Amino acid sequence: MHQSSLDKMLAFRKKYLEDRKNEPLSILDLGSLDVNGSYRDLFQAASWTYRGIDTAPGKNVDIVLRDPYDWREIRSGSADVVISGQAFEHIEFFWMTMLEIARILKPEGLCCIIAPSGGPEHRYPVDCWRFYPDGFSALARFASLEVLEIYSQTGSTGYADGSDLWRDTVLVCKKATMPSVSSWKRYFKVRLLRKLLRGADRKSR
C-alpha cells in the first residue's frame, strides 16, 4: 500500500467519519490482503468494527469471498462504510463489484474507492483498468449511488516511495434511501447482470 493512497484514505476518514467515532460503525475493506500495508490502523476507533474482505485468505483478511461478484458471506444492508484501495484495477468485472458494494451498504452508508489513473502495469494476478473522475462518476450512477466527491491527484507531491506515479483517483459516494420499487428494480438488475456475466464467462472457457 503506497503512501499517497494511505494519505487519501486518511483524508476520507477525517472528512467523513471523524465526528462519528462514538457510533458503532461496521467498516468493510475490499481487497484488504496486506501485501505491503493496509488501511486497518486508520479505522481503529473503539466503537468501530473493521473487517477485511478479499478473495483469498491471508494477513488482514477476515472474510474470504468464494465468488468475487456474489458476496453471499455478507448480508444486504449490513455495512455502514465500504472502503477499497488499489484493488479495482485488478478486478476484471468491476461494475459487478460496485453493485455488490451498493447491495451491502446500509441506506446513507458511505463508500470510498481509490484506484490509479496512471502508472505501469502491475499484475496481481491481472491488471485491467485505470480510472478517471468521469469513469468513477459513471460507475456510481450505474450502481445508483450518490456522488459526494471525486478527484484525481495531479502533479508531483514528492512522496519518497514514488507513489505520485499512480495519480490515484478517489470516489466518495453514498447510498441514498430508495423507495421499495427502486430497490426491487436494482435487485433484478443485479440478478440479470450476474446471469449474463456467468454465461459470458462459461463461453470464454
ZIQUINOR-V774415 format. One record per helix or strand of 3 or more residues. SS is the DSSP state (helix for helix, strand for strand). FROM is the first residue (numbers start at 0). TO is the last residue. If there is no record, write none. Layout:
ss=SS from=FROM to=TO
ss=SS from=FROM to=TO
This chain:
ss=helix from=2 to=15
ss=helix from=17 to=19
ss=strand from=25 to=29
ss=helix from=39 to=42
ss=strand from=48 to=53
ss=strand from=78 to=84
ss=helix from=87 to=89
ss=helix from=93 to=103
ss=strand from=104 to=115
ss=helix from=132 to=141
ss=strand from=145 to=151
ss=helix from=162 to=165
ss=strand from=167 to=173
ss=helix from=179 to=202
